[in-house]
Amino acid sequence: VTPTLLTGDAPTATWDMLAAHIADAGFNLERGDCHGANGYTNHTTRTVRVRDDVDDAQAVKTLAHELGHVLLHDNCWGTNFPMWIEGPARYRVTLST
């Protein structure tokens, strides 16, 4: 199954709001090639990257997903954070923003 990318515009100011959360967590945000992924988070370099060849709607969706990685995997929980809780927690974070 190949996922369908979102097309069109994103809600006004959503990118900026999510980007501010990324910055507040101490991560740099980039747009560019993601080597086949829609985005990625690198905790070693504290970088979040989102593809630059997608519409704004997909970029915002991806940025919200990556913010979940920033919040759930940044050493505040230690290295053994229970992964089974990640999925439901990420969706609550995303839906509440």
All heavy atoms as an XYZ file, in Angstrom:
748
protein
N       0.847     -1.171      0.000
C       0.000      0.000      0.000
C       0.892      1.233      0.000
O       1.761      1.384      0.855
C      -0.918      0.006      1.236
C      -1.720      1.278      1.298
C      -1.796     -1.212      1.261
N       0.653      2.101     -0.948
C       1.392      3.353     -1.029
C       0.523      4.473     -0.479
O      -0.605      4.662     -0.946
C       1.772      3.669     -2.488
O       2.539      2.578     -3.000
C       2.573      4.945     -2.576
N       1.011      5.200      0.526
C       0.198      6.291      1.056
C       0.024      7.401      0.027
O       0.875      7.619     -0.829
C       0.988      6.793      2.267
C       2.350      6.223      2.133
C       2.280      5.064      1.193
N      -1.094      8.093      0.123
C      -1.373      9.221     -0.745
C      -0.957     10.497     -0.033
O      -1.354     10.729      1.113
C      -2.882      9.286     -1.077
O      -3.251      8.057     -1.698
C      -3.178     10.449     -1.998
N      -0.151     11.313     -0.696
C       0.273     12.573     -0.107
C      -0.873     13.570     -0.134
O      -1.658     13.615     -1.081
C       1.460     13.140     -0.878
C       2.741     12.303     -0.872
C       3.810     12.961     -1.737
C       3.256     12.106      0.543
N      -0.964     14.389      0.899
C      -1.959     15.447      0.927
C      -1.575     16.526     -0.070
O      -0.394     16.763     -0.327
C      -2.047     16.067      2.323
C      -2.485     15.153      3.462
C      -2.488     15.924      4.774
C      -3.850     14.566      3.186
N      -2.567     17.177     -0.624
C      -2.312     18.273     -1.559
C      -3.052     19.513     -1.082
O      -3.988     19.431     -0.287
C      -2.777     17.917     -2.982
O      -4.162     17.595     -2.950
C      -1.978     16.738     -3.544
N      -2.603     20.652     -1.564
C      -3.281     21.894     -1.247
C      -2.608     22.671     -0.139
O      -1.494     22.370      0.286
N      -3.327     23.681      0.310
C      -2.813     24.576      1.338
C      -3.012     23.978      2.727
O      -3.872     23.134      2.938
C      -3.526     25.922      1.267
C      -3.255     26.654     -0.036
O      -2.151     26.472     -0.596
O      -4.149     27.396     -0.493
N      -2.223     24.488      3.661
C      -2.368     24.132      5.066
C      -3.114     25.260      5.777
O      -3.132     26.397      5.289
C      -0.993     23.929      5.697
N      -3.732     24.967      6.928
C      -4.370     26.037      7.689
C      -3.372     27.162      8.002
O      -2.203     26.908      8.282
C      -4.837     25.342      8.972
C      -4.970     23.905      8.588
C      -3.892     23.668      7.562
N      -3.840     28.374      7.955
C      -3.005     29.551      8.175
C      -2.244     29.449      9.494
O      -2.814     29.113     10.523
C      -3.881     30.818      8.197
O      -4.623     30.859      6.984
C      -3.055     32.070      8.344
N      -0.948     29.719      9.440
C      -0.051     29.808     10.600
C       0.263     28.466     11.261
O       0.988     28.440     12.249
C      -0.575     30.802     11.630
N      -0.265     27.354     10.736
C      -0.006     26.060     11.370
C       1.466     25.687     11.291
O       2.046     25.224     12.275
C      -0.870     24.955     10.732
O      -2.225     25.368     10.771
C      -0.717     23.650     11.463
N       2.088     25.888     10.131
C       3.512     25.589      9.996
C       4.314     26.379     11.016
O       5.174     25.841     11.715
C       4.006     25.894      8.574
C       5.478     25.686      8.416
C       6.469     26.614      8.641
C       6.150     24.479      8.050
N       7.704     26.055      8.419
C       7.525     24.751      8.059
C       5.703     23.206      7.708
C       8.486     23.787      7.738
C       6.654     22.236      7.384
C       8.023     22.535      7.400
N       4.038     27.676     11.130
C       4.799     28.529     12.049
C       4.630     28.087     13.495
O       5.588     28.103     14.274
C       4.381     29.990     11.895
C       4.778     30.570     10.545
O       5.713     30.032      9.897
O       4.159     31.563     10.127
N       3.432     27.689     13.881
C       3.182     27.235     15.243
C       3.969     25.955     15.546
O       4.635     25.850     16.574
C       1.693     26.981     15.455
C       1.356     26.477     16.857
S      -0.331     25.868     17.001
C      -0.292     24.465     15.899
N       3.914     25.003     14.619
C       4.649     23.752     14.821
C       6.149     24.000     14.801
O       6.895     23.430     15.612
C       4.256     22.734     13.746
C       2.818     22.227     13.807
C       2.481     21.446     12.545
C       2.577     21.398     15.050
N       6.608     24.865     13.899
C       8.040     25.196     13.822
C       8.518     25.838     15.116
O       9.650     25.594     15.559
C       8.299     26.111     12.633
N       7.680     26.645     15.740
C       8.055     27.272     17.014
C       8.242     26.218     18.100
O       9.167     26.313     18.918
C       6.996     28.285     17.424
N       7.399     25.187     18.112
C       7.553     24.098     19.083
C       8.859     23.334     18.830
O       9.546     22.943     19.781
C       6.366     23.140     19.022
C       5.122     23.688     19.636
N       5.009     24.026     20.955
C       3.919     23.970     19.072
C       3.798     24.476     21.207
N       3.114     24.457     20.067
N       9.177     23.121     17.569
C      10.436     22.449     17.211
C      11.616     23.276     17.733
O      12.537     22.749     18.360
C      10.540     22.263     15.675
C       9.416     21.367     15.136
C      11.924     21.776     15.254
C       9.551     19.906     15.401
N      11.595     24.573     17.476
C      12.673     25.467     17.919
C      12.753     25.516     19.447
O      13.849     25.494     20.021
C      12.476     26.861     17.339
N      11.608     25.584     20.113
C      11.588     25.625     21.577
C      12.214     24.380     22.192
O      12.753     24.431     23.294
C      10.159     25.779     22.096
C       9.592     27.173     21.869
O      10.374     28.098     21.529
O       8.360     27.324     22.007
N      12.135     23.269     21.467
C      12.743     22.021     21.944
C      14.235     21.959     21.627
O      14.902     20.978     21.951
C      12.024     20.823     21.328
N      14.757     22.996     20.958
C      16.191     23.044     20.670
C      16.601     22.353     19.388
O      17.763     21.994     19.219
N      15.655     22.184     18.472
C      15.941     21.535     17.200
C      15.948     22.566     16.077
O      15.209     23.553     16.127
C      14.886     20.465     16.883
C      15.068     19.181     17.636
C      14.813     19.114     18.991
C      15.500     18.035     16.985
C      14.981     17.940     19.695
C      15.671     16.852     17.674
C      15.416     16.801     19.037
N      16.773     22.328     15.076
C      16.783     23.136     13.859
C      15.818     22.508     12.865
O      15.702     21.290     12.797
C      18.187     23.182     13.241
C      19.166     23.868     14.151
O      18.911     24.969     14.628
N      20.288     23.216     14.409
N      15.155     23.339     12.091
C      14.193     22.865     11.100
C      14.702     23.195      9.714
O      15.130     24.321      9.456
C      12.825     23.527     11.337
C      11.722     23.209     10.345
C      11.444     21.704     10.294
C      10.470     23.983     10.710
N      14.660     22.187      8.833
C      15.117     22.338      7.449
C      14.060     21.791      6.501
O      13.272     20.924      6.866
C      16.400     21.541      7.203
C      17.548     21.875      8.110
C      18.743     20.940      7.911
O      18.613     19.905      7.215
O      19.793     21.251      8.475
N      14.072     22.286      5.272
C      13.302     21.699      4.180
C      14.317     21.195      3.164
O      15.278     21.893      2.851
C      12.399     22.737      3.503
C      11.299     23.343      4.329
C      10.156     22.414      4.667
N       9.456     21.788      3.588
C       8.357     22.250      3.012
N       7.838     23.390      3.395
N       7.768     21.563      2.053
N      14.104     19.986      2.658
C      15.015     19.447      1.663
C      14.762     17.972      1.424
O      13.756     17.415      1.847
N      15.702     17.338      0.745
C      15.619     15.922      0.407
C      15.625     15.078      1.680
O      16.445     15.293      2.573
C      16.800     15.544     -0.484
C      16.766     14.086     -0.891
O      15.665     13.550     -1.095
O      17.854     13.491     -1.010
N      14.709     14.137      1.767
C      14.609     13.261      2.933
C      14.865     11.801      2.560
O      14.455     10.891      3.276
C      13.242     13.419      3.592
S      12.994     15.037      4.321
N      15.509     11.583      1.426
C      15.938     10.246      1.010
C      14.787      9.243      0.994
O      14.894      8.148      1.523
C      17.083      9.761      1.886
C      18.184     10.766      2.035
N      19.033     11.084      1.001
C      18.529     11.573      3.070
C      19.881     12.014      1.399
N      19.588     12.334      2.650
N      13.670      9.643      0.403
C      12.532      8.745      0.249
C      11.468      8.871      1.325
O      10.362      8.385      1.150
N      11.775      9.508      2.435
C      10.792      9.711      3.500
C      10.132     11.080      3.332
O      10.625     11.929      2.594
C      11.477      9.618      4.864
N       9.042     11.291      4.014
C       8.413     12.616      4.002
C       9.112     13.581      4.944
O       9.007     14.791      4.798
C       6.937     12.504      4.368
C       6.143     11.843      3.278
O       6.486     11.918      2.110
N       5.072     11.169      3.665
N       9.793     13.031      5.922
C      10.537     13.849      6.870
C      11.311     12.955      7.810
O      11.148     11.741      7.800
N      12.176     13.556      8.609
C      12.881     12.783      9.628
C      13.357     13.692     10.746
O      13.470     14.905     10.595
C      14.040     11.965      9.045
C      15.182     12.779      8.471
C      16.181     13.302      9.291
C      15.280     12.987      7.106
C      17.226     14.034      8.751
C      16.319     13.709      6.564
C      17.295     14.237      7.398
O      18.317     14.962      6.859
N      13.619     13.068     11.892
C      14.153     13.754     13.062
C      15.452     13.074     13.440
O      15.497     11.860     13.582
C      13.152     13.678     14.237
O      11.951     14.336     13.838
C      13.713     14.326     15.481
N      16.504     13.871     13.591
C      17.802     13.351     14.002
C      18.125     13.952     15.370
O      18.379     15.150     15.491
C      18.870     13.745     12.974
C      20.220     13.152     13.294
O      20.631     13.092     14.448
N      20.930     12.719     12.263
N      18.083     13.116     16.397
C      18.325     13.604     17.756
C      19.793     13.895     18.008
O      20.107     14.713     18.873
C      17.771     12.606     18.775
C      16.287     12.671     18.879
N      15.637     13.484     19.763
C      15.317     12.059     18.165
C      14.337     13.365     19.598
N      14.125     12.505     18.636
N      20.671     13.268     17.274
C      22.100     13.524     17.455
C      22.455     14.936     17.004
O      23.154     15.662     17.709
C      22.938     12.488     16.681
O      22.586     11.178     17.139
C      24.426     12.724     16.883
N      21.956     15.327     15.832
C      22.252     16.671     15.316
C      21.167     17.678     15.693
O      21.288     18.861     15.362
C      22.386     16.647     13.781
O      21.135     16.248     13.203
C      23.506     15.716     13.350
N      20.097     17.185     16.353
C      18.959     18.022     16.753
C      18.390     18.776     15.551
O      18.211     19.980     15.557
C      19.351     18.953     17.899
C      19.830     18.123     19.109
C      19.926     18.834     20.394
N      18.690     19.298     21.001
C      17.815     18.547     21.660
N      17.998     17.246     21.755
N      16.749     19.079     22.219
N      18.101     17.971     14.524
C      17.580     18.503     13.269
C      16.294     17.793     12.885
O      16.200     16.570     12.995
C      18.614     18.300     12.136
O      19.823     18.954     12.505
C      18.114     18.855     10.822
N      15.328     18.558     12.446
C      14.107     18.033     11.837
C      14.123     18.502     10.395
O      14.370     19.673     10.112
C      12.847     18.560     12.552
C      11.589     18.186     11.775
C      12.777     18.036     13.975
N      13.872     17.577      9.473
C      13.825     17.927      8.057
C      12.511     17.429      7.469
O      12.077     16.322      7.750
C      14.988     17.314      7.299
C      14.949     17.665      5.800
C      16.145     17.159      5.081
N      17.216     18.116      5.297
C      18.301     18.173      4.542
N      18.469     17.328      3.555
N      19.222     19.062      4.799
N      11.912     18.284      6.625
C      10.668     17.965      5.922
C      10.926     18.150      4.438
O      11.586     19.122      4.027
C       9.520     18.889      6.393
C       8.254     18.632      5.590
C       9.256     18.694      7.889
N      10.397     17.221      3.639
C      10.556     17.320      2.181
C      10.171     18.694      1.679
O       9.202     19.295      2.154
C       9.642     16.308      1.482
C      10.124     14.906      1.529
C       9.128     13.945      0.932
N       8.775     14.252     -0.451
C       8.005     13.474     -1.197
N       7.508     12.357     -0.698
N       7.734     13.799     -2.431
N      10.897     19.162      0.674
C      10.581     20.469      0.094
C       9.816     20.356     -1.222
O       9.524     21.372     -1.842
C      11.840     21.308     -0.093
C      12.858     20.669     -1.024
O      12.635     19.541     -1.514
O      13.899     21.305     -1.251
N       9.452     19.140     -1.615
C       8.757     18.961     -2.893
C       7.317     18.489     -2.707
O       6.753     17.828     -3.565
C       9.531     17.980     -3.780
C       9.626     16.584     -3.189
O       9.350     16.409     -1.985
O       9.980     15.654     -3.938
N       6.711     18.838     -1.566
C       5.312     18.482     -1.308
C       4.514     19.758     -1.045
O       5.065     20.800     -0.689
C       5.180     17.512     -0.107
C       5.817     16.167     -0.426
C       5.771     18.110      1.160
N       3.192     19.651     -1.216
C       2.319     20.788     -0.925
C       2.329     21.108      0.568
O       2.690     20.275      1.404
C       0.883     20.478     -1.358
C       0.672     20.559     -2.865
O       1.609     20.959     -3.592
O      -0.445     20.221     -3.312
N       1.867     22.302      0.885
C       1.865     22.762      2.277
C       1.072     21.843      3.207
O       1.468     21.629      4.355
C       1.313     24.181      2.370
C       2.272     25.218      1.807
O       3.461     24.899      1.581
O       1.821     26.364      1.587
N      -0.033     21.300      2.734
C      -0.839     20.413      3.581
C      -0.023     19.197      4.022
O      -0.049     18.821      5.202
C      -2.097     19.973      2.841
N       0.709     18.578      3.109
C       1.533     17.420      3.457
C       2.703     17.838      4.340
O       3.066     17.137      5.282
C       2.044     16.712      2.210
C       2.895     15.485      2.511
C       2.113     14.395      3.237
O       1.021     14.041      2.832
N       2.664     13.869      4.323
N       3.298     18.973      4.048
C       4.439     19.442      4.846
C       4.028     19.659      6.302
O       4.747     19.270      7.226
C       5.019     20.720      4.244
N       2.864     20.248      6.522
C       2.387     20.480      7.891
C       2.068     19.158      8.582
O       2.400     18.965      9.754
C       1.174     21.433      7.886
C       0.417     21.386      9.204
C       1.631     22.848      7.588
N       1.436     18.238      7.866
C       1.158     16.919      8.448
C       2.460     16.239      8.859
O       2.565     15.679      9.952
C       0.403     16.049      7.441
C       0.147     14.646      7.944
C      -0.478     13.777      6.874
C      -0.575     12.339      7.359
N      -0.940     11.439      6.285
N       3.456     16.300      7.994
C       4.746     15.678      8.290
C       5.425     16.375      9.466
O       5.997     15.714     10.340
C       5.651     15.702      7.044
O       5.002     14.971      5.999
C       7.011     15.099      7.314
N       5.365     17.695      9.497
C       5.993     18.426     10.598
C       5.338     18.070     11.933
O       6.028     17.896     12.940
C       5.932     19.929     10.347
C       6.695     20.792     11.347
C       8.169     20.400     11.416
C       6.558     22.264     10.988
N       4.020     17.912     11.960
C       3.333     17.495     13.187
C       3.804     16.107     13.615
O       4.040     15.852     14.800
C       1.825     17.512     12.979
N       3.969     15.211     12.658
C       4.471     13.863     12.937
C       5.885     13.928     13.519
O       6.193     13.277     14.521
C       4.456     13.046     11.646
C       5.061     11.703     11.773
N       4.325     10.575     12.048
C       6.354     11.290     11.659
C       5.146      9.530     12.109
N       6.374      9.932     11.870
N       6.739     14.732     12.902
C       8.124     14.854     13.385
C       8.177     15.504     14.763
O       9.020     15.144     15.592
C       8.981     15.617     12.381
C       9.132     14.923     11.031
C       9.600     13.479     11.120
O      10.460     13.162     11.968
O       9.089     12.649     10.344
N       7.280     16.446     15.033
C       7.218     17.038     16.369
C       6.909     15.961     17.400
O       7.441     15.991     18.511
C       6.174     18.158     16.416
C       5.957     18.817     17.782
C       7.252     19.429     18.315
C       4.859     19.869     17.680
N       6.093     14.984     17.034
C       5.853     13.854     17.928
C       7.139     13.127     18.266
O       7.380     12.767     19.419
N       8.005     12.925     17.274
C       9.306     12.291     17.544
C      10.156     13.166     18.457
O      10.820     12.666     19.367
C      10.061     12.029     16.238
C       9.491     10.918     15.429
N       9.446      9.616     15.860
C       8.931     10.930     14.191
C       8.889      8.860     14.939
N       8.562      9.630     13.907
N      10.158     14.457     18.234
C      10.927     15.377     19.082
C      10.464     15.262     20.526
O      11.267     15.120     21.447
C      10.789     16.836     18.578
C      11.287     17.828     19.613
C      11.530     17.017     17.259
N       9.163     15.320     20.743
C       8.629     15.321     22.101
C       8.723     13.963     22.781
O       8.943     13.889     23.986
C       7.164     15.771     22.074
C       6.924     17.201     21.595
C       5.427     17.472     21.497
C       7.608     18.203     22.504
N       8.557     12.886     22.020
C       8.500     11.562     22.631
C       9.843     10.864     22.752
O       9.961      9.916     23.523
C       7.535     10.673     21.846
C       6.083     11.112     21.921
C       5.236     10.272     20.986
C       5.567     11.015     23.339
N      10.834     11.316     22.023
C      12.117     10.615     22.042
C      13.255     11.470     22.552
O      14.388     11.040     22.547
C      12.471     10.106     20.643
C      11.471      9.150     20.094
N      11.237      7.913     20.623
C      10.609      9.273     19.059
C      10.290      7.306     19.942
N       9.889      8.113     18.987
N      12.987     12.685     22.962
C      14.055     13.553     23.469
C      14.324     13.160     24.906
O      13.455     13.194     25.724
C      13.653     15.026     23.356
C      14.843     15.948     23.339
O      15.956     15.462     23.080
O      14.655     17.146     23.580
N      15.489     12.861     25.260
C      15.939     12.214     26.480
C      15.208     12.551     27.775
O      15.590     12.076     28.815
C      17.432     12.469     26.660
C      18.221     11.761     25.600
O      17.872     10.655     25.196
N      19.250     12.393     25.101
N      14.158     13.330     27.730
C      13.410     13.592     28.960
C      12.797     12.311     29.514
O      12.529     12.214     30.694
C      12.343     14.660     28.743
S      11.061     14.190     27.579
N      12.574     11.323     28.666
C      12.013     10.055     29.111
C      13.080      8.972     29.248
O      12.771      7.850     29.586
C      10.954      9.561     28.114
C       9.765     10.443     28.056
C       9.490     11.382     27.111
C       8.689     10.506     28.982
N       8.319     12.015     27.386
C       7.805     11.493     28.528
C       8.394      9.814     30.160
C       6.636     11.816     29.216
C       7.220     10.132     30.822
C       6.365     11.117     30.359
N      14.318      9.293     28.968
C      15.357      8.281     29.003
C      15.354      7.466     27.723
O      14.522      7.657     26.852
N      16.266      6.553     27.619
C      16.406      5.792     26.378
C      15.467      4.600     26.309
O      15.335      3.989     25.273
C      17.856      5.293     26.219
O      18.182      4.524     27.380
C      18.811      6.457     26.075
N      14.796      4.267     27.395
C      13.923      3.092     27.387
C      12.449      3.474     27.439
O      11.639      2.771     28.018
C      14.265      2.179     28.575
C      15.633      1.582     28.421
O      16.003      1.168     27.337
N      16.394      1.557     29.496
N      12.098      4.593     26.847
C      10.699      5.009     26.800
C       9.878      3.913     26.153
O      10.227      3.416     25.098
C      10.577      6.310     26.005
C       9.181      6.852     25.962
C       8.644      7.466     27.067
C       8.421      6.738     24.813
C       7.352      7.975     27.023
C       7.135      7.240     24.762
C       6.597      7.860     25.876
N       8.782      3.498     26.779
C       7.991      2.383     26.223
C       7.361      2.746     24.880
O       6.503      3.605     24.795
C       6.927      2.133     27.294
C       6.881      3.378     28.108
C       8.230      4.026     28.011
N       7.796      2.083     23.832
C       7.360      2.405     22.481
C       5.880      2.104     22.252
O       5.250      2.719     21.419
C       8.207      1.656     21.453
C       9.678      2.031     21.503
S       9.973      3.802     21.392
C       9.619      4.057     19.680
N       5.291      1.201     23.028
C       3.890      0.863     22.806
C       2.969      2.041     23.100
O       1.855      2.108     22.625
C       3.478     -0.344     23.645
C       3.710     -0.152     25.116
C       4.838     -0.477     25.809
C       2.820      0.428     26.062
N       4.700     -0.124     27.126
C       3.484      0.421     27.313
C       1.537      0.946     25.977
C       2.886      0.921     28.472
C       0.951      1.450     27.128
C       1.622      1.433     28.355
N       3.438      3.008     23.864
C       2.609      4.163     24.186
C       2.796      5.288     23.165
O       2.021      6.227     23.113
C       2.932      4.654     25.610
C       1.764      5.445     26.185
C       4.176      5.496     25.640
C       1.909      5.727     27.654
N       3.814      5.185     22.320
C       4.137      6.274     21.395
C       2.989      6.599     20.451
O       2.633      7.754     20.293
C       5.379      5.946     20.578
C       5.680      7.021     19.558
C       6.835      6.694     18.670
O       7.584      5.759     18.944
O       6.982      7.403     17.673
N       2.409      5.617     19.819
C       1.363      5.890     18.835
C       0.198      6.682     19.403
O      -0.084      7.782     18.955
N      -0.479      6.178     20.436
C      -1.598      6.937     20.993
C      -1.175      8.304     21.521
O      -1.878      9.286     21.342
C      -2.100      6.038     22.120
C      -1.644      4.676     21.755
C      -0.336      4.864     21.022
N      -0.017      8.386     22.140
C       0.442      9.671     22.684
C       0.694     10.665     21.559
O       0.353     11.847     21.671
C       1.713      9.475     23.511
N       1.283     10.226     20.475
C       1.578     11.131     19.367
C       0.294     11.718     18.811
O       0.210     12.899     18.527
C       2.345     10.431     18.258
C       2.630     11.409     17.110
C       3.349     10.817     15.931
N       4.602     10.211     16.303
C       4.975      9.028     15.872
N       4.231      8.340     15.034
N       6.130      8.528     16.222
N      -0.736     10.902     18.683
C      -1.975     11.407     18.109
C      -2.654     12.407     19.045
O      -3.214     13.378     18.605
C      -2.906     10.266     17.710
C      -2.294      9.451     16.618
C      -1.943      8.133     16.817
C      -2.001     10.019     15.401
C      -1.348      7.401     15.815
C      -1.389      9.293     14.380
C      -1.074      7.979     14.609
O      -0.460      7.268     13.620
N      -2.563     12.186     20.335
C      -3.123     13.161     21.273
C      -2.376     14.486     21.161
O      -2.974     15.542     21.158
C      -3.060     12.632     22.696
C      -4.171     11.657     23.007
C      -4.322     11.438     24.486
N      -3.139     10.881     25.098
C      -2.855      9.598     25.171
N      -3.675      8.709     24.647
N      -1.773      9.179     25.776
N      -1.037     14.440     21.064
C      -0.251     15.655     20.922
C      -0.634     16.373     19.636
O      -0.891     17.569     19.633
C       1.262     15.339     20.926
C       2.069     16.543     20.502
C       1.703     14.872     22.307
N      -0.729     15.639     18.555
C      -1.034     16.239     17.255
C      -2.425     16.862     17.246
O      -2.606     17.978     16.800
C      -0.920     15.192     16.143
O       0.408     14.682     16.135
C      -1.236     15.794     14.783
N      -3.396     16.164     17.795
C      -4.765     16.666     17.755
C      -4.990     17.833     18.700
O      -5.885     18.634     18.497
C      -5.739     15.540     18.082
C      -5.816     14.442     17.038
C      -6.709     13.304     17.520
C      -6.331     14.991     15.718
N      -4.144     17.979     19.708
C      -4.350     19.065     20.656
C      -3.660     20.347     20.238
O      -3.851     21.375     20.842
C      -3.852     18.653     22.039
O      -2.450     18.545     22.050
N      -2.834     20.318     19.174
C      -2.125     21.525     18.759
C      -2.936     22.357     17.805
O      -3.871     21.958     17.218
C      -0.778     21.190     18.102
O      -0.990     20.298     17.027
C       0.192     20.620     19.106
